Amino acid sequence: MPCDTQRRKNQTLEQRKSEVRATVDNLAQQIARRKVQLKVGPQGAIAFVGDWQRNGVSDACAYRRLLVQGNALVRAEIAKAERIAGRSVNLQVVGSGIHSHDGGDTWHSKG
């Protein structure tokens, strides 16, 4: 389910879209400042490690939005995480819902 459709009670779609954009913009700043690190899992999923205001935005959704933004510093940090992990982020795995709740120490399926 796309990030912008997971609205709180009485929140309009436009308000949610704006909230998601602001959340991901803030995440990009935190990554660029190296306050949030990226971790690639053994199957190619991604997790953001550090303290950031998620506002109901999943790592997978944030990753997809970050790719669209095209921020060079963020892309460099993604490449660094891939080098450290020895594998690339797998968009099919990201799309399938594999995720981590503990900063990439363990990984879970969508269910």
C-alpha positions in Angstrom: 0.0 0.0 0.0 1.5 3.4 -0.9 2.6 5.6 2.0 0.2 8.4 1.1 -2.9 6.3 1.4 -2.3 5.4 5.1 -4.1 8.4 6.6 -5.0 9.2 10.1 -8.6 9.9 11.0 -9.8 13.1 9.4 -6.6 13.6 7.4 -7.1 14.4 3.8 -5.1 12.7 1.0 -3.4 16.0 0.2 -2.4 16.5 3.9 -1.0 13.0 4.0 1.0 13.5 0.7 2.4 16.7 2.2 3.3 14.9 5.4 5.1 12.1 3.5 7.1 14.5 1.4 8.1 16.5 4.5 9.1 13.3 6.4 11.2 12.0 3.5 12.8 15.4 3.0 13.8 15.4 6.7 15.1 11.8 6.4 17.2 12.9 3.4 18.7 15.7 5.5 19.4 13.2 8.4 21.1 10.9 5.9 23.2 13.7 4.4 24.3 14.7 7.9 25.1 11.0 8.7 22.7 11.0 11.6 20.8 8.1 9.9 22.6 5.3 8.3 21.3 2.7 5.7 21.6 -1.0 6.0 21.0 -3.5 3.3 19.8 -6.9 4.4 20.9 -10.3 3.1 18.0 -10.5 0.7 18.4 -6.9 -0.6 15.9 -5.1 1.6 16.8 -1.8 3.1 16.5 -0.3 6.6 17.2 3.2 7.9 19.2 3.0 11.2 19.0 6.0 13.5 16.5 8.3 15.1 14.1 9.8 12.6 10.4 10.8 12.7 8.7 8.2 10.6 5.2 9.6 10.7 3.9 6.2 9.5 6.3 6.1 6.5 7.9 2.7 6.0 11.5 2.2 5.1 10.5 0.8 1.7 8.3 3.8 0.9 11.0 6.3 2.1 13.6 4.5 -0.1 11.4 4.7 -3.2 10.7 8.4 -2.6 14.4 9.1 -2.0 15.3 7.5 -5.3 12.8 9.8 -7.1 14.3 12.9 -5.3 17.7 12.1 -6.8 19.7 13.7 -3.9 23.4 13.0 -4.7 24.5 12.7 -1.1 21.7 10.3 -0.3 22.6 8.2 -3.4 26.2 8.1 -2.2 25.1 6.8 1.2 22.9 4.2 -0.5 26.0 3.1 -2.6 28.1 3.0 0.6 25.5 0.7 2.3 25.5 -1.6 -0.7 29.3 -1.8 -0.7 29.4 -2.6 3.0 26.7 -5.3 2.6 28.3 -6.7 -0.5 25.0 -6.6 -2.4 22.7 -4.1 -4.0 19.2 -3.1 -2.8 16.7 -5.4 -4.6 13.7 -3.4 -5.7 11.6 -6.6 -6.0 12.4 -7.5 -2.4 11.7 -3.9 -1.2 8.4 -4.1 -3.1 7.5 -7.4 -1.6 7.5 -6.0 1.9 10.5 -7.5 3.6 11.5 -5.1 6.4 13.3 -4.7 9.7 12.0 -3.3 13.0 15.4 -3.3 14.7 17.7 -1.4 12.5 18.5 -4.3 10.2 19.5 -6.9 12.8 16.6 -9.1 11.8 14.3 -9.1 8.8 10.6 -10.0 8.4 8.2 -10.7 5.6 5.3 -8.5 5.0 2.8 -10.5 7.0 
